Amino acid sequence: MEKATLTFTDVSITVNVPPGTRIIEMSEKVGSGITYGCREGECGTCMTHVIEGAEHLSEPTALEQRVLAENLAGKDDRLACQCRVLSGAVKVRPG
């Protein structure tokens, strides 16, 4: 099985994650400063900046793309409640 790691640079913690893990699931466990509102991809509160490894994340859904656009997200921003780590090494920080 493909191995994946997720690094939260704001708290300097790297964790091994099962492929398919949403960023939201691990950020709460490690105490990262990523904040949450609805957890459904509607509010944009959990915007997260991807520093490295964007190619290892799931493709944004139409909903995520719309919410990112509404919140004037940059090209390296994703919603932590929507994107999943599929493989490899991913580094993020609160958006």
N, CA, C and O atoms as a CHARMM CRD file, in Angstrom:
* protein
*
  380
    1    1 MET  N      0.83300  -1.19400   0.00000 PROA 1      0.00000
    2    1 MET  CA     0.00000   0.00000   0.00000 PROA 1      0.00000
    3    1 MET  C      0.87300   1.25200   0.00000 PROA 1      0.00000
    4    1 MET  O      1.90300   1.30100   0.67300 PROA 1      0.00000
    5    2 GLU  N      0.46500   2.23800  -0.74000 PROA 2      0.00000
    6    2 GLU  CA     1.18000   3.50200  -0.86400 PROA 2      0.00000
    7    2 GLU  C      1.25300   4.19800   0.49900 PROA 2      0.00000
    8    2 GLU  O      0.27100   4.23600   1.24100 PROA 2      0.00000
    9    3 LYS  N      2.42500   4.74400   0.81600 PROA 3      0.00000
   10    3 LYS  CA     2.60400   5.44100   2.08400 PROA 3      0.00000
   11    3 LYS  C      2.40500   6.94000   1.85100 PROA 3      0.00000
   12    3 LYS  O      2.76000   7.46600   0.79600 PROA 3      0.00000
   13    4 ALA  N      1.84300   7.61100   2.83200 PROA 4      0.00000
   14    4 ALA  CA     1.64300   9.04700   2.72400 PROA 4      0.00000
   15    4 ALA  C      2.01900   9.71300   4.03600 PROA 4      0.00000
   16    4 ALA  O      1.78600   9.16600   5.11400 PROA 4      0.00000
   17    5 THR  N      2.60900  10.91100   3.93200 PROA 5      0.00000
   18    5 THR  CA     2.90000  11.70100   5.12500 PROA 5      0.00000
   19    5 THR  C      2.29800  13.08700   4.94500 PROA 5      0.00000
   20    5 THR  O      2.17700  13.60300   3.83400 PROA 5      0.00000
   21    6 LEU  N      1.93000  13.66100   6.06700 PROA 6      0.00000
   22    6 LEU  CA     1.32700  14.98400   6.08100 PROA 6      0.00000
   23    6 LEU  C      2.05800  15.80600   7.13000 PROA 6      0.00000
   24    6 LEU  O      2.11600  15.42500   8.29900 PROA 6      0.00000
   25    7 THR  N      2.62300  16.95000   6.70300 PROA 7      0.00000
   26    7 THR  CA     3.35600  17.83400   7.60800 PROA 7      0.00000
   27    7 THR  C      2.56700  19.11600   7.81000 PROA 7      0.00000
   28    7 THR  O      2.13300  19.75100   6.84800 PROA 7      0.00000
   29    8 PHE  N      2.38500  19.49200   9.07300 PROA 8      0.00000
   30    8 PHE  CA     1.74800  20.75600   9.43400 PROA 8      0.00000
   31    8 PHE  C      2.86600  21.68800   9.88100 PROA 8      0.00000
   32    8 PHE  O      3.38400  21.54900  10.98900 PROA 8      0.00000
   33    9 THR  N      3.24200  22.63900   9.02500 PROA 9      0.00000
   34    9 THR  CA     4.41800  23.46100   9.32500 PROA 9      0.00000
   35    9 THR  C      4.18500  24.42500  10.48200 PROA 9      0.00000
   36    9 THR  O      5.14500  24.84900  11.12600 PROA 9      0.00000
   37   10 ASP  N      2.92300  24.78400  10.76200 PROA 10     0.00000
   38   10 ASP  CA     2.67800  25.73000  11.85600 PROA 10     0.00000
   39   10 ASP  C      2.97800  25.11700  13.22600 PROA 10     0.00000
   40   10 ASP  O      3.27400  25.84300  14.17500 PROA 10     0.00000
   41   11 VAL  N      2.90400  23.80300  13.33200 PROA 11     0.00000
   42   11 VAL  CA     3.21900  23.13200  14.59500 PROA 11     0.00000
   43   11 VAL  C      4.42500  22.19400  14.46300 PROA 11     0.00000
   44   11 VAL  O      4.76700  21.47900  15.40500 PROA 11     0.00000
   45   12 SER  N      5.06900  22.20200  13.28200 PROA 12     0.00000
   46   12 SER  CA     6.26600  21.38900  13.02600 PROA 12     0.00000
   47   12 SER  C      6.06300  19.91800  13.35300 PROA 12     0.00000
   48   12 SER  O      6.88600  19.30200  14.03000 PROA 12     0.00000
   49   13 ILE  N      4.95400  19.35700  12.86200 PROA 13     0.00000
   50   13 ILE  CA     4.65500  17.93900  13.09700 PROA 13     0.00000
   51   13 ILE  C      4.40200  17.24600  11.76100 PROA 13     0.00000
   52   13 ILE  O      3.65800  17.74800  10.91800 PROA 13     0.00000
   53   14 THR  N      5.03500  16.08200  11.58000 PROA 14     0.00000
   54   14 THR  CA     4.79200  15.23400  10.41900 PROA 14     0.00000
   55   14 THR  C      4.19000  13.92400  10.89700 PROA 14     0.00000
   56   14 THR  O      4.68800  13.31200  11.84300 PROA 14     0.00000
   57   15 VAL  N      3.12000  13.49700  10.24400 PROA 15     0.00000
   58   15 VAL  CA     2.45900  12.25200  10.62300 PROA 15     0.00000
   59   15 VAL  C      2.30900  11.35100   9.40300 PROA 15     0.00000
   60   15 VAL  O      2.13500  11.82600   8.28000 PROA 15     0.00000
   61   16 ASN  N      2.38000  10.03900   9.64100 PROA 16     0.00000
   62   16 ASN  CA     2.04800   9.07500   8.59200 PROA 16     0.00000
   63   16 ASN  C      0.53100   8.96800   8.54000 PROA 16     0.00000
   64   16 ASN  O     -0.12100   8.86100   9.57900 PROA 16     0.00000
   65   17 VAL  N     -0.02600   8.99500   7.35200 PROA 17     0.00000
   66   17 VAL  CA    -1.48200   8.91800   7.22200 PROA 17     0.00000
   67   17 VAL  C     -1.87000   7.83800   6.23100 PROA 17     0.00000
   68   17 VAL  O     -1.14600   7.60900   5.26200 PROA 17     0.00000
   69   18 PRO  N     -2.99800   7.16700   6.45000 PROA 18     0.00000
   70   18 PRO  CA    -3.48000   6.21100   5.46000 PROA 18     0.00000
   71   18 PRO  C     -3.90600   6.96800   4.20400 PROA 18     0.00000
   72   18 PRO  O     -4.51300   8.03300   4.31400 PROA 18     0.00000
   73   19 PRO  N     -3.60200   6.44300   3.01100 PROA 19     0.00000
   74   19 PRO  CA    -4.05600   7.09700   1.78800 PROA 19     0.00000
   75   19 PRO  C     -5.56800   7.32500   1.82500 PROA 19     0.00000
   76   19 PRO  O     -6.32500   6.43900   2.22200 PROA 19     0.00000
   77   20 GLY  N     -5.99700   8.50800   1.41300 PROA 20     0.00000
   78   20 GLY  CA    -7.40600   8.85400   1.43200 PROA 20     0.00000
   79   20 GLY  C     -7.80900   9.67400   2.64400 PROA 20     0.00000
   80   20 GLY  O     -8.97100  10.05900   2.77500 PROA 20     0.00000
   81   21 THR  N     -6.84300   9.95000   3.54700 PROA 21     0.00000
   82   21 THR  CA    -7.13200  10.74300   4.74700 PROA 21     0.00000
   83   21 THR  C     -7.37200  12.20100   4.37800 PROA 21     0.00000
   84   21 THR  O     -6.60000  12.79200   3.62500 PROA 21     0.00000
   85   22 ARG  N     -8.44700  12.77600   4.91200 PROA 22     0.00000
   86   22 ARG  CA    -8.68200  14.20800   4.72800 PROA 22     0.00000
   87   22 ARG  C     -7.76900  14.98600   5.67500 PROA 22     0.00000
   88   22 ARG  O     -7.51600  14.54600   6.79700 PROA 22     0.00000
   89   23 ILE  N     -7.27900  16.13000   5.22800 PROA 23     0.00000
   90   23 ILE  CA    -6.38700  16.94600   6.05400 PROA 23     0.00000
   91   23 ILE  C     -7.05400  17.30800   7.38200 PROA 23     0.00000
   92   23 ILE  O     -6.39200  17.31700   8.42000 PROA 23     0.00000
   93   24 ILE  N     -8.34200  17.60100   7.36000 PROA 24     0.00000
   94   24 ILE  CA    -9.08600  17.96700   8.57100 PROA 24     0.00000
   95   24 ILE  C     -8.95800  16.89600   9.65800 PROA 24     0.00000
   96   24 ILE  O     -8.89500  17.22000  10.84400 PROA 24     0.00000
   97   25 GLU  N     -8.92100  15.63000   9.25700 PROA 25     0.00000
   98   25 GLU  CA    -8.89600  14.53000  10.22100 PROA 25     0.00000
   99   25 GLU  C     -7.62800  14.55400  11.06700 PROA 25     0.00000
  100   25 GLU  O     -7.67100  14.27100  12.26400 PROA 25     0.00000
  101   26 MET  N     -6.49100  14.89500  10.44100 PROA 26     0.00000
  102   26 MET  CA    -5.22800  14.87900  11.17400 PROA 26     0.00000
  103   26 MET  C     -4.92100  16.21100  11.83000 PROA 26     0.00000
  104   26 MET  O     -4.28500  16.24100  12.88400 PROA 26     0.00000
  105   27 SER  N     -5.35300  17.31000  11.24000 PROA 27     0.00000
  106   27 SER  CA    -4.97000  18.61800  11.78500 PROA 27     0.00000
  107   27 SER  C     -5.50400  18.81200  13.19800 PROA 27     0.00000
  108   27 SER  O     -4.84200  19.42100  14.03900 PROA 27     0.00000
  109   28 GLU  N     -6.69900  18.29600  13.45900 PROA 28     0.00000
  110   28 GLU  CA    -7.25600  18.40600  14.81300 PROA 28     0.00000
  111   28 GLU  C     -6.43100  17.58800  15.80200 PROA 28     0.00000
  112   28 GLU  O     -6.19000  18.02200  16.92800 PROA 28     0.00000
  113   29 LYS  N     -6.00200  16.40100  15.37300 PROA 29     0.00000
  114   29 LYS  CA    -5.24900  15.51400  16.26800 PROA 29     0.00000
  115   29 LYS  C     -3.91100  16.11200  16.66400 PROA 29     0.00000
  116   29 LYS  O     -3.46000  15.92300  17.79400 PROA 29     0.00000
  117   30 VAL  N     -3.26300  16.83600  15.74300 PROA 30     0.00000
  118   30 VAL  CA    -1.92400  17.36300  16.03100 PROA 30     0.00000
  119   30 VAL  C     -1.95000  18.79300  16.55700 PROA 30     0.00000
  120   30 VAL  O     -0.90800  19.33100  16.93000 PROA 30     0.00000
  121   31 GLY  N     -3.12800  19.41700  16.59300 PROA 31     0.00000
  122   31 GLY  CA    -3.23200  20.76800  17.13100 PROA 31     0.00000
  123   31 GLY  C     -2.82300  21.86200  16.17100 PROA 31     0.00000
  124   31 GLY  O     -2.41700  22.94200  16.60000 PROA 31     0.00000
  125   32 SER  N     -2.92300  21.60100  14.87500 PROA 32     0.00000
  126   32 SER  CA    -2.61300  22.62500  13.87300 PROA 32     0.00000
  127   32 SER  C     -3.61700  23.77000  13.98200 PROA 32     0.00000
  128   32 SER  O     -4.73100  23.58600  14.47100 PROA 32     0.00000
  129   33 GLY  N     -3.21300  24.95000  13.52300 PROA 33     0.00000
  130   33 GLY  CA    -4.06400  26.13400  13.59600 PROA 33     0.00000
  131   33 GLY  C     -5.10200  26.24100  12.49400 PROA 33     0.00000
  132   33 GLY  O     -5.74400  27.28300  12.36000 PROA 33     0.00000
  133   34 ILE  N     -5.28300  25.18700  11.69600 PROA 34     0.00000
  134   34 ILE  CA    -6.31500  25.21100  10.65500 PROA 34     0.00000
  135   34 ILE  C     -7.67700  25.23800  11.35400 PROA 34     0.00000
  136   34 ILE  O     -7.95200  24.40100  12.21300 PROA 34     0.00000
  137   35 THR  N     -8.51500  26.18700  10.99000 PROA 35     0.00000
  138   35 THR  CA    -9.80800  26.33200  11.65800 PROA 35     0.00000
  139   35 THR  C    -10.92300  25.75200  10.79900 PROA 35     0.00000
  140   35 THR  O    -10.77900  25.60900   9.58500 PROA 35     0.00000
  141   36 TYR  N    -12.03600  25.42300  11.44400 PROA 36     0.00000
  142   36 TYR  CA   -13.15200  24.78800  10.76000 PROA 36     0.00000
  143   36 TYR  C    -14.45000  25.46100  11.08900 PROA 36     0.00000
  144   36 TYR  O    -14.62700  26.00900  12.17700 PROA 36     0.00000
  145   37 GLY  N    -15.36400  25.41600  10.13800 PROA 37     0.00000
  146   37 GLY  CA   -16.71000  25.89200  10.36400 PROA 37     0.00000
  147   37 GLY  C    -17.66900  24.74100  10.13500 PROA 37     0.00000
  148   37 GLY  O    -18.00900  23.99900  11.05600 PROA 37     0.00000
  149   38 CYS  N    -18.10000  24.60400   8.88500 PROA 38     0.00000
  150   38 CYS  CA   -19.18400  23.66000   8.57500 PROA 38     0.00000
  151   38 CYS  C    -18.72900  22.21800   8.38900 PROA 38     0.00000
  152   38 CYS  O    -19.52100  21.29900   8.60300 PROA 38     0.00000
  153   39 ARG  N    -17.47000  21.99200   7.99600 PROA 39     0.00000
  154   39 ARG  CA   -16.92100  20.65900   7.69200 PROA 39     0.00000
  155   39 ARG  C    -17.53600  20.01800   6.45300 PROA 39     0.00000
  156   39 ARG  O    -17.27600  18.84800   6.17300 PROA 39     0.00000
  157   40 GLU  N    -18.34200  20.76100   5.71300 PROA 40     0.00000
  158   40 GLU  CA   -19.02800  20.22100   4.53000 PROA 40     0.00000
  159   40 GLU  C    -18.50600  20.82600   3.23000 PROA 40     0.00000
  160   40 GLU  O    -19.00000  20.48300   2.15600 PROA 40     0.00000
  161   41 GLY  N    -17.52300  21.71700   3.30400 PROA 41     0.00000
  162   41 GLY  CA   -17.00100  22.33800   2.08900 PROA 41     0.00000
  163   41 GLY  C    -17.78800  23.54900   1.63600 PROA 41     0.00000
  164   41 GLY  O    -17.62000  24.01000   0.50700 PROA 41     0.00000
  165   42 GLU  N    -18.64900  24.07500   2.50400 PROA 42     0.00000
  166   42 GLU  CA   -19.50800  25.19900   2.11100 PROA 42     0.00000
  167   42 GLU  C    -18.96500  26.56600   2.52800 PROA 42     0.00000
  168   42 GLU  O    -19.18400  27.55500   1.82800 PROA 42     0.00000
  169   43 CYS  N    -18.25700  26.63300   3.66300 PROA 43     0.00000
  170   43 CYS  CA   -17.97200  27.94900   4.24800 PROA 43     0.00000
  171   43 CYS  C    -16.60200  28.51300   3.90400 PROA 43     0.00000
  172   43 CYS  O    -16.41900  29.73100   3.93000 PROA 43     0.00000
  173   44 GLY  N    -15.63600  27.66000   3.58300 PROA 44     0.00000
  174   44 GLY  CA   -14.29500  28.13800   3.24400 PROA 44     0.00000
  175   44 GLY  C    -13.41300  28.45000   4.43900 PROA 44     0.00000
  176   44 GLY  O    -12.28500  28.91100   4.26500 PROA 44     0.00000
  177   45 THR  N    -13.90200  28.20800   5.65600 PROA 45     0.00000
  178   45 THR  CA   -13.13900  28.53000   6.86900 PROA 45     0.00000
  179   45 THR  C    -11.83000  27.74600   6.94400 PROA 45     0.00000
  180   45 THR  O    -10.82800  28.26100   7.44000 PROA 45     0.00000
  181   46 CYS  N    -11.83100  26.51400   6.46000 PROA 46     0.00000
  182   46 CYS  CA   -10.66000  25.64000   6.61700 PROA 46     0.00000
  183   46 CYS  C     -9.67000  25.76900   5.45800 PROA 46     0.00000
  184   46 CYS  O     -8.92600  24.83200   5.16800 PROA 46     0.00000
  185   47 MET  N     -9.66100  26.92300   4.80000 PROA 47     0.00000
  186   47 MET  CA    -8.71000  27.09300   3.70400 PROA 47     0.00000
  187   47 MET  C     -7.28900  26.83700   4.21300 PROA 47     0.00000
  188   47 MET  O     -6.88100  27.34700   5.25700 PROA 47     0.00000
  189   48 THR  N     -6.56700  26.04900   3.45900 PROA 48     0.00000
  190   48 THR  CA    -5.24500  25.57800   3.83700 PROA 48     0.00000
  191   48 THR  C     -4.29400  25.83100   2.68500 PROA 48     0.00000
  192   48 THR  O     -4.63700  25.58800   1.52800 PROA 48     0.00000
  193   49 HSD  N     -3.08900  26.32400   2.99600 PROA 49     0.00000
  194   49 HSD  CA    -2.09400  26.58300   1.95900 PROA 49     0.00000
  195   49 HSD  C     -1.20600  25.34300   1.81900 PROA 49     0.00000
  196   49 HSD  O     -0.61100  24.87600   2.79000 PROA 49     0.00000
  197   50 VAL  N     -1.13100  24.82400   0.59600 PROA 50     0.00000
  198   50 VAL  CA    -0.29400  23.65100   0.32000 PROA 50     0.00000
  199   50 VAL  C      1.09400  24.13900  -0.07000 PROA 50     0.00000
  200   50 VAL  O      1.26400  24.78100  -1.10600 PROA 50     0.00000
  201   51 ILE  N      2.08400  23.83300   0.76100 PROA 51     0.00000
  202   51 ILE  CA     3.45700  24.28100   0.52800 PROA 51     0.00000
  203   51 ILE  C      4.17300  23.33400  -0.42400 PROA 51     0.00000
  204   51 ILE  O      4.89900  23.77200  -1.31700 PROA 51     0.00000
  205   52 GLU  N      3.96800  22.03900  -0.23200 PROA 52     0.00000
  206   52 GLU  CA     4.60100  21.00800  -1.07000 PROA 52     0.00000
  207   52 GLU  C      3.63700  19.85000  -1.23800 PROA 52     0.00000
  208   52 GLU  O      2.82200  19.57300  -0.35700 PROA 52     0.00000
  209   53 GLY  N      3.73600  19.17200  -2.38000 PROA 53     0.00000
  210   53 GLY  CA     3.02200  17.91800  -2.56200 PROA 53     0.00000
  211   53 GLY  C      1.59200  18.03500  -3.05500 PROA 53     0.00000
  212   53 GLY  O      0.80800  17.10200  -2.88500 PROA 53     0.00000
  213   54 ALA  N      1.23100  19.16400  -3.66400 PROA 54     0.00000
  214   54 ALA  CA    -0.14700  19.33100  -4.14900 PROA 54     0.00000
  215   54 ALA  C     -0.53700  18.21900  -5.11400 PROA 54     0.00000
  216   54 ALA  O     -1.70800  17.85400  -5.21700 PROA 54     0.00000
  217   55 GLU  N      0.45600  17.68600  -5.82000 PROA 55     0.00000
  218   55 GLU  CA     0.17800  16.60400  -6.78100 PROA 55     0.00000
  219   55 GLU  C     -0.24500  15.31000  -6.09600 PROA 55     0.00000
  220   55 GLU  O     -0.75500  14.39900  -6.74900 PROA 55     0.00000
  221   56 HSD  N     -0.03600  15.22300  -4.78400 PROA 56     0.00000
  222   56 HSD  CA    -0.41400  14.02300  -4.02700 PROA 56     0.00000
  223   56 HSD  C     -1.79900  14.12800  -3.40000 PROA 56     0.00000
  224   56 HSD  O     -2.22000  13.23200  -2.66900 PROA 56     0.00000
  225   57 LEU  N     -2.51400  15.22900  -3.68400 PROA 57     0.00000
  226   57 LEU  CA    -3.84800  15.41900  -3.12200 PROA 57     0.00000
  227   57 LEU  C     -4.91400  15.04900  -4.14700 PROA 57     0.00000
  228   57 LEU  O     -4.66900  15.06800  -5.35300 PROA 57     0.00000
  229   58 SER  N     -6.10300  14.71100  -3.64700 PROA 58     0.00000
  230   58 SER  CA    -7.23300  14.42900  -4.52600 PROA 58     0.00000
  231   58 SER  C     -7.56600  15.68400  -5.32800 PROA 58     0.00000
  232   58 SER  O     -7.29500  16.80300  -4.89200 PROA 58     0.00000
  233   59 GLU  N     -8.15300  15.48400  -6.49700 PROA 59     0.00000
  234   59 GLU  CA    -8.56700  16.62000  -7.32800 PROA 59     0.00000
  235   59 GLU  C     -9.69200  17.37200  -6.62400 PROA 59     0.00000
  236   59 GLU  O    -10.53100  16.75100  -5.97200 PROA 59     0.00000
  237   60 PRO  N     -9.72500  18.71200  -6.74600 PROA 60     0.00000
  238   60 PRO  CA   -10.82800  19.45600  -6.12500 PROA 60     0.00000
  239   60 PRO  C    -12.16500  19.11200  -6.78700 PROA 60     0.00000
  240   60 PRO  O    -12.24900  18.98500  -8.00900 PROA 60     0.00000
  241   61 THR  N    -13.19100  18.96700  -5.97700 PROA 61     0.00000
  242   61 THR  CA   -14.53600  18.74500  -6.50500 PROA 61     0.00000
  243   61 THR  C    -15.07500  20.07600  -7.03300 PROA 61     0.00000
  244   61 THR  O    -14.48500  21.12900  -6.79000 PROA 61     0.00000
  245   62 ALA  N    -16.17300  20.02500  -7.73800 PROA 62     0.00000
  246   62 ALA  CA   -16.81100  21.25000  -8.23500 PROA 62     0.00000
  247   62 ALA  C    -17.17000  22.16600  -7.06800 PROA 62     0.00000
  248   62 ALA  O    -16.99800  23.38200  -7.15500 PROA 62     0.00000
  249   63 LEU  N    -17.66800  21.58400  -5.97500 PROA 63     0.00000
  250   63 LEU  CA   -18.02200  22.36900  -4.79200 PROA 63     0.00000
  251   63 LEU  C    -16.78800  23.06200  -4.22300 PROA 63     0.00000
  252   63 LEU  O    -16.81700  24.25800  -3.93500 PROA 63     0.00000
  253   64 GLU  N    -15.70400  22.30200  -4.06400 PROA 64     0.00000
  254   64 GLU  CA   -14.48200  22.89600  -3.50400 PROA 64     0.00000
  255   64 GLU  C    -13.97800  24.01400  -4.41100 PROA 64     0.00000
  256   64 GLU  O    -13.58900  25.07400  -3.92000 PROA 64     0.00000
  257   65 GLN  N    -13.97700  23.79700  -5.72000 PROA 65     0.00000
  258   65 GLN  CA   -13.51200  24.82300  -6.65800 PROA 65     0.00000
  259   65 GLN  C    -14.34300  26.09300  -6.52600 PROA 65     0.00000
  260   65 GLN  O    -13.79900  27.19700  -6.56000 PROA 65     0.00000
  261   66 ARG  N    -15.65500  25.94300  -6.37600 PROA 66     0.00000
  262   66 ARG  CA   -16.54600  27.10600  -6.25800 PROA 66     0.00000
  263   66 ARG  C    -16.25100  27.88000  -4.97200 PROA 66     0.00000
  264   66 ARG  O    -16.13200  29.10500  -4.99100 PROA 66     0.00000
  265   67 VAL  N    -16.13400  27.15300  -3.85100 PROA 67     0.00000
  266   67 VAL  CA   -15.88100  27.81200  -2.56900 PROA 67     0.00000
  267   67 VAL  C    -14.50800  28.47800  -2.55600 PROA 67     0.00000
  268   67 VAL  O    -14.35800  29.57400  -2.01700 PROA 67     0.00000
  269   68 LEU  N    -13.51000  27.82800  -3.14400 PROA 68     0.00000
  270   68 LEU  CA   -12.17900  28.43900  -3.23200 PROA 68     0.00000
  271   68 LEU  C    -12.24500  29.73300  -4.04900 PROA 68     0.00000
  272   68 LEU  O    -11.65100  30.74200  -3.66900 PROA 68     0.00000
  273   69 ALA  N    -12.96700  29.70100  -5.16800 PROA 69     0.00000
  274   69 ALA  CA   -13.09400  30.89400  -6.01200 PROA 69     0.00000
  275   69 ALA  C    -13.82200  32.01500  -5.26600 PROA 69     0.00000
  276   69 ALA  O    -13.42700  33.17900  -5.34200 PROA 69     0.00000
  277   70 GLU  N    -14.88100  31.65800  -4.55000 PROA 70     0.00000
  278   70 GLU  CA   -15.64600  32.65600  -3.79200 PROA 70     0.00000
  279   70 GLU  C    -14.79900  33.30600  -2.69800 PROA 70     0.00000
  280   70 GLU  O    -15.03100  34.45700  -2.32800 PROA 70     0.00000
  281   71 ASN  N    -13.82800  32.57000  -2.18800 PROA 71     0.00000
  282   71 ASN  CA   -12.96500  33.07600  -1.12100 PROA 71     0.00000
  283   71 ASN  C    -11.63700  33.61400  -1.65500 PROA 71     0.00000
  284   71 ASN  O    -10.69900  33.84800  -0.89200 PROA 71     0.00000
  285   72 LEU  N    -11.56900  33.80700  -2.98300 PROA 72     0.00000
  286   72 LEU  CA   -10.38000  34.37100  -3.63200 PROA 72     0.00000
  287   72 LEU  C     -9.10900  33.61700  -3.26700 PROA 72     0.00000
  288   72 LEU  O     -8.06900  34.21700  -2.99700 PROA 72     0.00000
  289   73 ALA  N     -9.21000  32.29200  -3.26500 PROA 73     0.00000
  290   73 ALA  CA    -8.07200  31.44400  -2.89900 PROA 73     0.00000
  291   73 ALA  C     -6.97200  31.52100  -3.95600 PROA 73     0.00000
  292   73 ALA  O     -7.23600  31.73400  -5.13900 PROA 73     0.00000
  293   74 GLY  N     -5.74400  31.34300  -3.50000 PROA 74     0.00000
  294   74 GLY  CA    -4.61000  31.25300  -4.41000 PROA 74     0.00000
  295   74 GLY  C     -4.53900  29.86500  -5.02300 PROA 74     0.00000
  296   74 GLY  O     -5.27100  28.96200  -4.61800 PROA 74     0.00000
  297   75 LYS  N     -3.65700  29.69900  -5.99900 PROA 75     0.00000
  298   75 LYS  CA    -3.57200  28.41700  -6.71100 PROA 75     0.00000
  299   75 LYS  C     -3.12100  27.26500  -5.81400 PROA 75     0.00000
  300   75 LYS  O     -3.37000  26.10200  -6.12900 PROA 75     0.00000
  301   76 ASP  N     -2.46000  27.57800  -4.70200 PROA 76     0.00000
  302   76 ASP  CA    -1.97700  26.52600  -3.80300 PROA 76     0.00000
  303   76 ASP  C     -2.85700  26.35300  -2.56900 PROA 76     0.00000
  304   76 ASP  O     -2.45000  25.71800  -1.59700 PROA 76     0.00000
  305   77 ASP  N     -4.05900  26.91700  -2.60800 PROA 77     0.00000
  306   77 ASP  CA    -4.96500  26.79600  -1.47100 PROA 77     0.00000
  307   77 ASP  C     -6.00600  25.71100  -1.71800 PROA 77     0.00000
  308   77 ASP  O     -6.50800  25.54500  -2.83000 PROA 77     0.00000
  309   78 ARG  N     -6.31800  24.97500  -0.64600 PROA 78     0.00000
  310   78 ARG  CA    -7.33300  23.92100  -0.70300 PROA 78     0.00000
  311   78 ARG  C     -8.17600  23.98900   0.56000 PROA 78     0.00000
  312   78 ARG  O     -7.81500  24.66900   1.52100 PROA 78     0.00000
  313   79 LEU  N     -9.30400  23.27900   0.55500 PROA 79     0.00000
  314   79 LEU  CA   -10.13300  23.17700   1.75100 PROA 79     0.00000
  315   79 LEU  C     -9.75100  21.89200   2.48300 PROA 79     0.00000
  316   79 LEU  O     -9.82200  20.80100   1.91600 PROA 79     0.00000
  317   80 ALA  N     -9.34500  22.03000   3.74500 PROA 80     0.00000
  318   80 ALA  CA    -8.87200  20.87400   4.52000 PROA 80     0.00000
  319   80 ALA  C     -9.94800  19.82000   4.72300 PROA 80     0.00000
  320   80 ALA  O     -9.64100  18.64100   4.89400 PROA 80     0.00000
  321   81 CYS  N    -11.21600  20.24100   4.70400 PROA 81     0.00000
  322   81 CYS  CA   -12.28900  19.27100   4.92700 PROA 81     0.00000
  323   81 CYS  C    -12.62700  18.49800   3.65600 PROA 81     0.00000
  324   81 CYS  O    -13.36500  17.51400   3.70900 PROA 81     0.00000
  325   82 GLN  N    -12.09600  18.93300   2.51700 PROA 82     0.00000
  326   82 GLN  CA   -12.43700  18.30500   1.24400 PROA 82     0.00000
  327   82 GLN  C    -11.29800  17.49500   0.63400 PROA 82     0.00000
  328   82 GLN  O    -11.53400  16.41400   0.09300 PROA 82     0.00000
  329   83 CYS  N    -10.07600  17.99400   0.71200 PROA 83     0.00000
  330   83 CYS  CA    -9.01000  17.29300  -0.01200 PROA 83     0.00000
  331   83 CYS  C     -8.42700  16.15600   0.81000 PROA 83     0.00000
  332   83 CYS  O     -8.30100  16.22700   2.03300 PROA 83     0.00000
  333   84 ARG  N     -8.08100  15.10800   0.08500 PROA 84     0.00000
  334   84 ARG  CA    -7.52900  13.89300   0.68900 PROA 84     0.00000
  335   84 ARG  C     -6.08100  13.69700   0.24900 PROA 84     0.00000
  336   84 ARG  O     -5.72700  13.97100  -0.89700 PROA 84     0.00000
  337   85 VAL  N     -5.25400  13.22100   1.17300 PROA 85     0.00000
  338   85 VAL  CA    -3.86800  12.87200   0.86500 PROA 85     0.00000
  339   85 VAL  C     -3.89200  11.47500   0.26200 PROA 85     0.00000
  340   85 VAL  O     -4.30900  10.52100   0.91900 PROA 85     0.00000
  341   86 LEU  N     -3.44600  11.35200  -0.98700 PROA 86     0.00000
  342   86 LEU  CA    -3.51000  10.05800  -1.67100 PROA 86     0.00000
  343   86 LEU  C     -2.21600   9.26800  -1.54200 PROA 86     0.00000
  344   86 LEU  O     -2.24800   8.04100  -1.44500 PROA 86     0.00000
  345   87 SER  N     -1.07100   9.95900  -1.54100 PROA 87     0.00000
  346   87 SER  CA     0.22300   9.28100  -1.45100 PROA 87     0.00000
  347   87 SER  C      1.29200  10.34700  -1.22500 PROA 87     0.00000
  348   87 SER  O      0.99600  11.54100  -1.18300 PROA 87     0.00000
  349   88 GLY  N      2.52800   9.90300  -1.08300 PROA 88     0.00000
  350   88 GLY  CA     3.64900  10.82800  -1.03100 PROA 88     0.00000
  351   88 GLY  C      3.64100  11.74000   0.18200 PROA 88     0.00000
  352   88 GLY  O      2.96500  11.49500   1.18100 PROA 88     0.00000
  353   89 ALA  N      4.43100  12.81600   0.04800 PROA 89     0.00000
  354   89 ALA  CA     4.61400  13.76700   1.15500 PROA 89     0.00000
  355   89 ALA  C      3.90400  15.07500   0.82600 PROA 89     0.00000
  356   89 ALA  O      4.08900  15.64800  -0.24800 PROA 89     0.00000
  357   90 VAL  N      3.09400  15.53200   1.76200 PROA 90     0.00000
  358   90 VAL  CA     2.35700  16.78300   1.60100 PROA 90     0.00000
  359   90 VAL  C      2.67400  17.67600   2.79200 PROA 90     0.00000
  360   90 VAL  O      2.67200  17.22400   3.93700 PROA 90     0.00000
  361   91 LYS  N      2.95000  18.95700   2.51200 PROA 91     0.00000
  362   91 LYS  CA     3.21300  19.94900   3.57600 PROA 91     0.00000
  363   91 LYS  C      2.17200  21.04300   3.46300 PROA 91     0.00000
  364   91 LYS  O      1.94400  21.58500   2.38100 PROA 91     0.00000
  365   92 VAL  N      1.53700  21.36900   4.58700 PROA 92     0.00000
  366   92 VAL  CA     0.49900  22.40900   4.60200 PROA 92     0.00000
  367   92 VAL  C      0.67500  23.34600   5.79600 PROA 92     0.00000
  368   92 VAL  O      1.36700  23.03700   6.76700 PROA 92     0.00000
  369   93 ARG  N      0.02300  24.49800   5.68300 PROA 93     0.00000
  370   93 ARG  CA    -0.08000  25.43800   6.80200 PROA 93     0.00000
  371   93 ARG  C     -1.45500  26.07900   6.73300 PROA 93     0.00000
  372   93 ARG  O     -2.10200  26.05400   5.68600 PROA 93     0.00000
  373   94 PRO  N     -1.91000  26.66000   7.85200 PROA 94     0.00000
  374   94 PRO  CA    -3.21600  27.32300   7.80400 PROA 94     0.00000
  375   94 PRO  C     -3.22100  28.39300   6.71400 PROA 94     0.00000
  376   94 PRO  O     -2.23000  29.09900   6.52800 PROA 94     0.00000
  377   95 GLY  N     -4.33300  28.51200   5.99900 PROA 95     0.00000
  378   95 GLY  CA    -4.45000  29.48900   4.91500 PROA 95     0.00000
  379   95 GLY  C     -4.77600  30.81600   5.44600 PROA 95     0.00000
  380   95 GLY  O     -4.91500  31.77100   4.68100 PROA 95     0.00000
